[in-house]
Amino acid sequence: MATAERVAAASGRRRRDTSAGFAFLAPSLLGVAGFLLLPVAVVLGLSLFRWDLVSPARWTGLDNYRAILTDPAFGRSLAVTAVFVLLVIPLQTALGLAAAVLLDQRLPGSGVFRAILVLPWISAPLALGVVWRWLFDPSDGALNQLIGHRVEWLTDPALALPSVAAVTVWTNVGYVALFFLAGLAGIPPQYAEAARIDGAGPWQGLRRITLPLLRPTTFFVLATGVISSFQVFDTVYAMTQGGPAGRTAVVAYAIYREAFVDFRMGRAAAMSVVLFLLLITVTLAQQSYFRRRTTYEMG
């Protein structure tokens, strides 16, 4: 009888602990449900209707998906976004890593440089885009005044997307550098000392010791960087509004035009769902690549 009472008491304690755990998690779970799961469900539902924000919504099933998947404009926006990502991600990752390695040397003034480096990332992207549009202005822009030559940075089809990508890289380098700096701080110094004793130079130490141990950080930086690059909107809207001739019409800008210029909310929602699925696929591919090549234990 005493044993049964102890089991019942233990079971009661477990239930109370479980209830207490869910009570502590409730605010976070409500936030996830209200600001993540619910919007996703609304967009999924909206993608199955035709709605212009005024008339009653009409059920169309998968017609919106068929329409966008056969629309050349949507395909071009995905292609423009892919090129944009390929321009931004390698450059901002390499520059962020280089900045982190320099900051890790703790040279005089590195604290001030770290603060300056992160300022663009914490600033409003739309405001930065307006400033850079003025800097790139072909007539009165500071950049053309500096080089003494007129260049159509934002109206030349060959230069518009690289110009927007350069601004995005400039904005995100500080963010990338901070995460790489945190990763470098987590690498035990004895690894570098052992490499120096074995005769490894700075480049060999970086390639053979530092970069392999930074793979968890690299995965995080690449995953978040790809997601943010696929979702870029503010900078494009402020600098080019998708021009010239659609050369900077990334998919997020295409979704905005579909929803709030052409008032086709169902098609815009379907485009958002396709983008969501594409991002999940790319992230899972990155995770699969890094999972077999990543070391988390460094003790």
Short mmCIF file of the C-alpha atoms (twelve columns), coordinates in Angstrom:
data_MODEL
# 
_entry.id   MODEL 
# 
loop_
_atom_site.group_PDB 
_atom_site.id 
_atom_site.type_symbol 
_atom_site.label_atom_id 
_atom_site.label_alt_id 
_atom_site.label_comp_id 
_atom_site.label_asym_id 
_atom_site.label_seq_id 
_atom_site.Cartn_x 
_atom_site.Cartn_y 
_atom_site.Cartn_z 
_atom_site.pdbx_PDB_model_num 
ATOM 1   C CA . MET A 1   0.000   0.000  0.000   1 
ATOM 2   C CA . ALA A 2   2.839   2.346  0.829   1 
ATOM 3   C CA . THR A 3   4.446   1.596  -2.528  1 
ATOM 4   C CA . ALA A 4   1.200   2.454  -4.360  1 
ATOM 5   C CA . GLU A 5   0.993   5.733  -2.448  1 
ATOM 6   C CA . ARG A 6   4.569   6.621  -3.375  1 
ATOM 7   C CA . VAL A 7   3.888   5.876  -7.059  1 
ATOM 8   C CA . ALA A 8   0.723   7.987  -6.937  1 
ATOM 9   C CA . ALA A 9   2.606   10.827 -5.235  1 
ATOM 10  C CA . ALA A 10  5.401   10.666 -7.822  1 
ATOM 11  C CA . SER A 11  2.850   10.653 -10.632 1 
ATOM 12  C CA . GLY A 12  1.145   13.672 -9.100  1 
ATOM 13  C CA . ARG A 13  4.445   15.541 -8.860  1 
ATOM 14  C CA . ARG A 14  5.188   14.784 -12.518 1 
ATOM 15  C CA . ARG A 15  1.795   16.124 -13.555 1 
ATOM 16  C CA . ARG A 16  2.324   19.260 -11.496 1 
ATOM 17  C CA . ASP A 17  5.806   19.738 -12.966 1 
ATOM 18  C CA . THR A 18  4.445   19.257 -16.479 1 
ATOM 19  C CA . SER A 19  1.636   21.729 -15.828 1 
ATOM 20  C CA . ALA A 20  4.112   24.231 -14.392 1 
ATOM 21  C CA . GLY A 21  6.380   23.785 -17.414 1 
ATOM 22  C CA . PHE A 22  3.531   24.466 -19.850 1 
ATOM 23  C CA . ALA A 23  2.481   27.450 -17.753 1 
ATOM 24  C CA . PHE A 24  5.963   28.961 -18.087 1 
ATOM 25  C CA . LEU A 25  6.009   28.184 -21.808 1 
ATOM 26  C CA . ALA A 26  2.531   29.560 -22.413 1 
ATOM 27  C CA . PRO A 27  3.570   33.188 -23.194 1 
ATOM 28  C CA . SER A 28  6.136   32.015 -25.750 1 
ATOM 29  C CA . LEU A 29  3.754   29.452 -27.227 1 
ATOM 30  C CA . LEU A 30  1.056   32.107 -27.562 1 
ATOM 31  C CA . GLY A 31  3.552   34.377 -29.302 1 
ATOM 32  C CA . VAL A 32  4.599   31.631 -31.719 1 
ATOM 33  C CA . ALA A 33  0.964   30.751 -32.429 1 
ATOM 34  C CA . GLY A 34  -0.180  34.358 -32.810 1 
ATOM 35  C CA . PHE A 35  2.736   35.773 -34.794 1 
ATOM 36  C CA . LEU A 36  3.984   32.741 -36.751 1 
ATOM 37  C CA . LEU A 37  1.535   29.856 -37.081 1 
ATOM 38  C CA . LEU A 38  -1.626  31.948 -37.440 1 
ATOM 39  C CA . PRO A 39  -0.232  34.230 -40.206 1 
ATOM 40  C CA . VAL A 40  1.054   31.179 -42.095 1 
ATOM 41  C CA . ALA A 41  -2.379  29.555 -41.853 1 
ATOM 42  C CA . VAL A 42  -4.080  32.777 -43.027 1 
ATOM 43  C CA . VAL A 43  -1.765  33.068 -46.041 1 
ATOM 44  C CA . LEU A 44  -2.301  29.406 -46.913 1 
ATOM 45  C CA . GLY A 45  -6.052  29.887 -46.758 1 
ATOM 46  C CA . LEU A 46  -5.978  33.156 -48.682 1 
ATOM 47  C CA . SER A 47  -3.969  31.543 -51.495 1 
ATOM 48  C CA . LEU A 48  -7.037  29.421 -52.318 1 
ATOM 49  C CA . PHE A 49  -9.283  32.455 -52.893 1 
ATOM 50  C CA . ARG A 50  -9.579  35.338 -55.321 1 
ATOM 51  C CA . TRP A 51  -9.844  38.619 -53.423 1 
ATOM 52  C CA . ASP A 52  -9.178  42.257 -54.297 1 
ATOM 53  C CA . LEU A 53  -9.633  43.730 -50.767 1 
ATOM 54  C CA . VAL A 54  -13.043 45.108 -51.789 1 
ATOM 55  C CA . SER A 55  -15.214 42.379 -53.294 1 
ATOM 56  C CA . PRO A 56  -16.091 39.240 -51.337 1 
ATOM 57  C CA . ALA A 57  -13.460 36.516 -51.530 1 
ATOM 58  C CA . ARG A 58  -14.209 33.775 -54.079 1 
ATOM 59  C CA . TRP A 59  -12.969 30.194 -53.768 1 
ATOM 60  C CA . THR A 60  -10.625 29.243 -56.620 1 
ATOM 61  C CA . GLY A 61  -8.835  26.197 -55.248 1 
ATOM 62  C CA . LEU A 62  -5.395  25.776 -56.794 1 
ATOM 63  C CA . ASP A 63  -6.024  28.220 -59.653 1 
ATOM 64  C CA . ASN A 64  -3.763  30.858 -58.092 1 
ATOM 65  C CA . TYR A 65  -0.881  28.383 -57.955 1 
ATOM 66  C CA . ARG A 66  -1.424  27.327 -61.568 1 
ATOM 67  C CA . ALA A 67  -1.518  30.981 -62.606 1 
ATOM 68  C CA . ILE A 68  1.728   32.009 -60.915 1 
ATOM 69  C CA . LEU A 69  3.640   28.868 -61.874 1 
ATOM 70  C CA . THR A 70  2.846   29.533 -65.538 1 
ATOM 71  C CA . ASP A 71  3.450   33.290 -65.276 1 
ATOM 72  C CA . PRO A 72  6.789   34.293 -66.870 1 
ATOM 73  C CA . ALA A 73  6.960   37.401 -64.664 1 
ATOM 74  C CA . PHE A 74  6.992   35.303 -61.497 1 
ATOM 75  C CA . GLY A 75  9.682   33.054 -62.966 1 
ATOM 76  C CA . ARG A 76  11.776  36.118 -63.801 1 
ATOM 77  C CA . SER A 77  11.389  37.461 -60.265 1 
ATOM 78  C CA . LEU A 78  12.653  34.141 -58.871 1 
ATOM 79  C CA . ALA A 79  15.600  34.255 -61.275 1 
ATOM 80  C CA . VAL A 80  16.420  37.856 -60.307 1 
ATOM 81  C CA . THR A 81  16.252  36.866 -56.635 1 
ATOM 82  C CA . ALA A 82  18.547  33.890 -57.216 1 
ATOM 83  C CA . VAL A 83  21.128  36.119 -58.926 1 
ATOM 84  C CA . PHE A 84  20.799  38.645 -56.113 1 
ATOM 85  C CA . VAL A 85  21.442  35.926 -53.501 1 
ATOM 86  C CA . LEU A 86  24.481  34.686 -55.438 1 
ATOM 87  C CA . LEU A 87  25.853  38.235 -55.509 1 
ATOM 88  C CA . VAL A 88  25.207  38.980 -51.838 1 
ATOM 89  C CA . ILE A 89  25.881  35.820 -49.826 1 
ATOM 90  C CA . PRO A 90  29.479  34.959 -50.828 1 
ATOM 91  C CA . LEU A 91  30.637  38.574 -50.580 1 
ATOM 92  C CA . GLN A 92  29.005  39.450 -47.269 1 
ATOM 93  C CA . THR A 93  30.143  36.153 -45.729 1 
ATOM 94  C CA . ALA A 94  33.752  36.604 -46.836 1 
ATOM 95  C CA . LEU A 95  33.890  40.262 -45.762 1 
ATOM 96  C CA . GLY A 96  32.185  39.481 -42.446 1 
ATOM 97  C CA . LEU A 97  34.673  36.708 -41.729 1 
ATOM 98  C CA . ALA A 98  37.617  38.961 -42.634 1 
ATOM 99  C CA . ALA A 99  36.296  41.730 -40.389 1 
ATOM 100 C CA . ALA A 100 35.782  39.253 -37.526 1 
ATOM 101 C CA . VAL A 101 39.326  37.894 -37.849 1 
ATOM 102 C CA . LEU A 102 40.706  41.443 -37.713 1 
ATOM 103 C CA . LEU A 103 38.527  42.392 -34.750 1 
ATOM 104 C CA . ASP A 104 39.592  39.214 -32.959 1 
ATOM 105 C CA . GLN A 105 43.176  40.534 -32.937 1 
ATOM 106 C CA . ARG A 106 42.011  43.179 -30.417 1 
ATOM 107 C CA . LEU A 107 43.931  45.973 -32.109 1 
ATOM 108 C CA . PRO A 108 43.621  49.546 -30.753 1 
ATOM 109 C CA . GLY A 109 40.297  51.061 -31.751 1 
ATOM 110 C CA . SER A 110 38.658  47.713 -32.531 1 
ATOM 111 C CA . GLY A 111 35.773  48.458 -30.153 1 
ATOM 112 C CA . VAL A 112 34.921  51.681 -31.991 1 
ATOM 113 C CA . PHE A 113 35.252  49.945 -35.357 1 
ATOM 114 C CA . ARG A 114 32.922  47.183 -34.167 1 
ATOM 115 C CA . ALA A 115 30.252  49.739 -33.247 1 
ATOM 116 C CA . ILE A 116 30.623  51.532 -36.597 1 
ATOM 117 C CA . LEU A 117 30.479  48.229 -38.470 1 
ATOM 118 C CA . VAL A 118 27.134  47.240 -36.980 1 
ATOM 119 C CA . LEU A 119 25.448  50.648 -37.392 1 
ATOM 120 C CA . PRO A 120 24.120  50.004 -40.934 1 
ATOM 121 C CA . TRP A 121 22.504  46.735 -39.844 1 
ATOM 122 C CA . ILE A 122 20.586  48.331 -36.957 1 
ATOM 123 C CA . SER A 123 19.428  51.246 -39.131 1 
ATOM 124 C CA . ALA A 124 16.142  51.277 -41.039 1 
ATOM 125 C CA . PRO A 125 16.654  49.629 -44.472 1 
ATOM 126 C CA . LEU A 126 14.162  51.960 -46.148 1 
ATOM 127 C CA . ALA A 127 15.991  55.044 -44.872 1 
ATOM 128 C CA . LEU A 128 19.339  53.611 -45.949 1 
ATOM 129 C CA . GLY A 129 17.897  52.881 -49.375 1 
ATOM 130 C CA . VAL A 130 16.789  56.504 -49.768 1 
ATOM 131 C CA . VAL A 131 20.265  57.736 -48.779 1 
ATOM 132 C CA . TRP A 132 21.991  55.358 -51.175 1 
ATOM 133 C CA . ARG A 133 19.628  56.360 -53.973 1 
ATOM 134 C CA . TRP A 134 20.856  59.912 -53.524 1 
ATOM 135 C CA . LEU A 135 24.477  58.744 -53.413 1 
ATOM 136 C CA . PHE A 136 23.957  56.822 -56.681 1 
ATOM 137 C CA . ASP A 137 22.158  59.706 -58.407 1 
ATOM 138 C CA . PRO A 138 23.756  60.162 -61.847 1 
ATOM 139 C CA . SER A 139 23.592  63.969 -61.805 1 
ATOM 140 C CA . ASP A 140 24.146  65.093 -58.214 1 
ATOM 141 C CA . GLY A 141 25.145  61.858 -56.489 1 
ATOM 142 C CA . ALA A 142 28.202  61.873 -54.258 1 
ATOM 143 C CA . LEU A 143 29.626  58.733 -55.873 1 
ATOM 144 C CA . ASN A 144 29.716  60.188 -59.379 1 
ATOM 145 C CA . GLN A 145 31.071  63.448 -57.987 1 
ATOM 146 C CA . LEU A 146 33.842  61.468 -56.330 1 
ATOM 147 C CA . ILE A 147 34.876  59.507 -59.409 1 
ATOM 148 C CA . GLY A 148 34.333  62.491 -61.742 1 
ATOM 149 C CA . HIS A 149 32.336  60.456 -64.248 1 
ATOM 150 C CA . ARG A 150 28.624  60.012 -64.924 1 
ATOM 151 C CA . VAL A 151 27.502  56.439 -64.283 1 
ATOM 152 C CA . GLU A 152 23.857  55.359 -64.386 1 
ATOM 153 C CA . TRP A 153 24.130  53.114 -61.351 1 
ATOM 154 C CA . LEU A 154 20.414  52.478 -60.857 1 
ATOM 155 C CA . THR A 155 19.068  52.891 -64.401 1 
ATOM 156 C CA . ASP A 156 21.631  50.818 -66.301 1 
ATOM 157 C CA . PRO A 157 20.224  47.267 -66.550 1 
ATOM 158 C CA . ALA A 158 23.708  45.823 -66.099 1 
ATOM 159 C CA . LEU A 159 24.495  47.856 -62.967 1 
ATOM 160 C CA . ALA A 160 21.190  48.169 -61.101 1 
ATOM 161 C CA . LEU A 161 21.106  44.750 -59.432 1 
ATOM 162 C CA . PRO A 162 24.831  44.746 -58.498 1 
ATOM 163 C CA . SER A 163 24.366  48.226 -57.010 1 
ATOM 164 C CA . VAL A 164 21.455  47.086 -54.829 1 
ATOM 165 C CA . ALA A 165 23.433  43.966 -53.888 1 
ATOM 166 C CA . ALA A 166 26.437  46.112 -52.877 1 
ATOM 167 C CA . VAL A 167 24.244  48.178 -50.553 1 
ATOM 168 C CA . THR A 168 22.817  44.999 -49.027 1 
ATOM 169 C CA . VAL A 169 26.313  43.625 -48.452 1 
ATOM 170 C CA . TRP A 170 27.411  46.898 -46.846 1 
ATOM 171 C CA . THR A 171 24.369  46.732 -44.571 1 
ATOM 172 C CA . ASN A 172 24.849  43.117 -43.459 1 
ATOM 173 C CA . VAL A 173 28.625  42.818 -43.054 1 
ATOM 174 C CA . GLY A 174 28.495  43.989 -39.439 1 
ATOM 175 C CA . TYR A 175 25.798  41.432 -38.581 1 
ATOM 176 C CA . VAL A 176 27.844  38.611 -40.123 1 
ATOM 177 C CA . ALA A 177 31.056  39.808 -38.452 1 
ATOM 178 C CA . LEU A 178 29.479  39.826 -34.992 1 
ATOM 179 C CA . PHE A 179 28.432  36.182 -35.284 1 
ATOM 180 C CA . PHE A 180 31.805  35.114 -36.641 1 
ATOM 181 C CA . LEU A 181 33.457  37.044 -33.819 1 
ATOM 182 C CA . ALA A 182 31.362  35.129 -31.292 1 
ATOM 183 C CA . GLY A 183 32.353  31.884 -33.004 1 
ATOM 184 C CA . LEU A 184 36.028  32.795 -32.877 1 
ATOM 185 C CA . ALA A 185 35.721  33.569 -29.161 1 
ATOM 186 C CA . GLY A 186 34.428  30.029 -28.605 1 
ATOM 187 C CA . ILE A 187 37.474  28.336 -30.162 1 
ATOM 188 C CA . PRO A 188 39.953  27.229 -27.461 1 
ATOM 189 C CA . PRO A 189 43.308  29.037 -27.907 1 
ATOM 190 C CA . GLN A 190 45.300  25.834 -27.474 1 
ATOM 191 C CA . TYR A 191 44.311  24.743 -30.980 1 
ATOM 192 C CA . ALA A 192 46.019  27.767 -32.515 1 
ATOM 193 C CA . GLU A 193 49.037  27.292 -30.259 1 
ATOM 194 C CA . ALA A 194 49.352  23.638 -31.286 1 
ATOM 195 C CA . ALA A 195 49.130  24.630 -34.941 1 
ATOM 196 C CA . ARG A 196 51.889  27.236 -34.527 1 
ATOM 197 C CA . ILE A 197 54.108  24.681 -32.750 1 
ATOM 198 C CA . ASP A 198 53.592  22.311 -35.677 1 
ATOM 199 C CA . GLY A 199 54.760  25.041 -38.050 1 
ATOM 200 C CA . ALA A 200 51.416  26.109 -39.491 1 
ATOM 201 C CA . GLY A 201 51.282  29.673 -40.799 1 
ATOM 202 C CA . PRO A 202 48.349  32.079 -40.377 1 
ATOM 203 C CA . TRP A 203 46.665  30.955 -43.607 1 
ATOM 204 C CA . GLN A 204 47.074  27.271 -42.807 1 
ATOM 205 C CA . GLY A 205 45.759  27.833 -39.291 1 
ATOM 206 C CA . LEU A 206 42.726  29.655 -40.671 1 
ATOM 207 C CA . ARG A 207 42.013  26.999 -43.295 1 
ATOM 208 C CA . ARG A 208 42.779  23.883 -41.236 1 
ATOM 209 C CA . ILE A 209 41.751  24.928 -37.713 1 
ATOM 210 C CA . THR A 210 39.573  28.036 -37.616 1 
ATOM 211 C CA . LEU A 211 37.224  27.476 -40.551 1 
ATOM 212 C CA . PRO A 212 36.344  23.855 -39.666 1 
ATOM 213 C CA . LEU A 213 35.564  24.863 -36.078 1 
ATOM 214 C CA . LEU A 214 33.475  27.789 -37.333 1 
ATOM 215 C CA . ARG A 215 31.128  25.551 -39.327 1 
ATOM 216 C CA . PRO A 216 28.208  25.847 -36.847 1 
ATOM 217 C CA . THR A 217 28.493  29.639 -37.062 1 
ATOM 218 C CA . THR A 218 28.916  29.493 -40.830 1 
ATOM 219 C CA . PHE A 219 25.763  27.420 -41.170 1 
ATOM 220 C CA . PHE A 220 23.780  29.910 -39.100 1 
ATOM 221 C CA . VAL A 221 25.171  32.905 -41.003 1 
ATOM 222 C CA . LEU A 222 24.501  31.329 -44.397 1 
ATOM 223 C CA . ALA A 223 21.007  30.116 -43.481 1 
ATOM 224 C CA . THR A 224 19.857  33.453 -42.081 1 
ATOM 225 C CA . GLY A 225 21.641  35.354 -44.849 1 
ATOM 226 C CA . VAL A 226 19.944  33.371 -47.615 1 
ATOM 227 C CA . ILE A 227 16.536  33.790 -45.973 1 
ATOM 228 C CA . SER A 228 16.954  37.556 -45.557 1 
ATOM 229 C CA . SER A 229 18.297  37.924 -49.131 1 
ATOM 230 C CA . PHE A 230 15.323  36.047 -50.581 1 
ATOM 231 C CA . GLN A 231 13.023  38.364 -48.606 1 
ATOM 232 C CA . VAL A 232 14.740  41.670 -49.448 1 
ATOM 233 C CA . PHE A 233 12.197  44.393 -50.174 1 
ATOM 234 C CA . ASP A 234 12.917  47.723 -48.450 1 
ATOM 235 C CA . THR A 235 16.205  48.386 -50.241 1 
ATOM 236 C CA . VAL A 236 14.771  47.521 -53.659 1 
ATOM 237 C CA . TYR A 237 11.656  49.595 -53.049 1 
ATOM 238 C CA . ALA A 238 13.650  52.648 -51.979 1 
ATOM 239 C CA . MET A 239 16.365  52.458 -54.620 1 
ATOM 240 C CA . THR A 240 14.849  51.129 -57.860 1 
ATOM 241 C CA . GLN A 241 11.217  50.023 -57.314 1 
ATOM 242 C CA . GLY A 242 11.989  46.955 -59.388 1 
ATOM 243 C CA . GLY A 243 13.479  48.810 -62.355 1 
ATOM 244 C CA . PRO A 244 14.935  49.244 -64.809 1 
ATOM 245 C CA . ALA A 245 12.773  46.939 -66.940 1 
ATOM 246 C CA . GLY A 246 12.288  44.545 -64.023 1 
ATOM 247 C CA . ARG A 247 16.013  43.899 -63.565 1 
ATOM 248 C CA . THR A 248 15.725  44.356 -59.785 1 
ATOM 249 C CA . ALA A 249 12.177  43.020 -59.371 1 
ATOM 250 C CA . VAL A 250 12.983  40.443 -56.700 1 
ATOM 251 C CA . VAL A 251 10.253  38.084 -55.577 1 
ATOM 252 C CA . ALA A 252 9.343   40.047 -52.423 1 
ATOM 253 C CA . TYR A 253 8.812   43.167 -54.541 1 
ATOM 254 C CA . ALA A 254 6.753   41.118 -57.012 1 
ATOM 255 C CA . ILE A 255 4.554   39.915 -54.126 1 
ATOM 256 C CA . TYR A 256 4.090   43.517 -52.966 1 
ATOM 257 C CA . ARG A 257 3.008   44.663 -56.447 1 
ATOM 258 C CA . GLU A 258 0.674   41.710 -56.839 1 
ATOM 259 C CA . ALA A 259 -1.010  42.443 -53.503 1 
ATOM 260 C CA . PHE A 260 -1.032  46.241 -53.166 1 
ATOM 261 C CA . VAL A 261 -0.758  47.529 -56.742 1 
ATOM 262 C CA . ASP A 262 -2.764  44.967 -58.725 1 
ATOM 263 C CA . PHE A 263 -4.893  43.989 -55.675 1 
ATOM 264 C CA . ARG A 264 -4.713  40.267 -56.364 1 
ATOM 265 C CA . MET A 265 -4.338  39.069 -52.811 1 
ATOM 266 C CA . GLY A 266 -4.879  35.403 -53.582 1 
ATOM 267 C CA . ARG A 267 -2.081  35.291 -56.138 1 
ATOM 268 C CA . ALA A 268 0.193   37.258 -53.812 1 
ATOM 269 C CA . ALA A 269 -0.511  34.746 -51.047 1 
ATOM 270 C CA . ALA A 270 0.229   31.855 -53.404 1 
ATOM 271 C CA . MET A 271 3.546   33.493 -54.343 1 
ATOM 272 C CA . SER A 272 4.340   33.844 -50.639 1 
ATOM 273 C CA . VAL A 273 3.636   30.156 -50.073 1 
ATOM 274 C CA . VAL A 274 5.922   29.192 -52.955 1 
ATOM 275 C CA . LEU A 275 8.654   31.414 -51.530 1 
ATOM 276 C CA . PHE A 276 8.121   29.871 -48.085 1 
ATOM 277 C CA . LEU A 277 8.479   26.331 -49.474 1 
ATOM 278 C CA . LEU A 278 11.545  27.354 -51.467 1 
ATOM 279 C CA . LEU A 279 13.215  28.781 -48.367 1 
ATOM 280 C CA . ILE A 280 12.452  25.631 -46.387 1 
ATOM 281 C CA . THR A 281 14.003  23.521 -49.161 1 
ATOM 282 C CA . VAL A 282 17.148  25.654 -49.346 1 
ATOM 283 C CA . THR A 283 17.546  25.686 -45.550 1 
ATOM 284 C CA . LEU A 284 17.140  21.910 -45.309 1 
ATOM 285 C CA . ALA A 285 19.715  21.472 -48.069 1 
ATOM 286 C CA . GLN A 286 22.165  23.682 -46.165 1 
ATOM 287 C CA . GLN A 287 21.479  21.763 -42.966 1 
ATOM 288 C CA . SER A 288 22.065  18.453 -44.724 1 
ATOM 289 C CA . TYR A 289 25.369  19.718 -46.128 1 
ATOM 290 C CA . PHE A 290 26.704  21.045 -42.826 1 
ATOM 291 C CA . ARG A 291 25.398  18.261 -40.597 1 
ATOM 292 C CA . ARG A 292 28.065  15.761 -41.678 1 
ATOM 293 C CA . ARG A 293 30.824  18.360 -41.707 1 
ATOM 294 C CA . THR A 294 30.210  20.147 -38.429 1 
ATOM 295 C CA . THR A 295 31.927  19.603 -35.068 1 
ATOM 296 C CA . TYR A 296 30.045  20.998 -32.075 1 
ATOM 297 C CA . GLU A 297 32.238  19.539 -29.334 1 
ATOM 298 C CA . MET A 298 35.464  21.469 -28.796 1 
ATOM 299 C CA . GLY A 299 36.248  20.576 -25.191 1 
# 
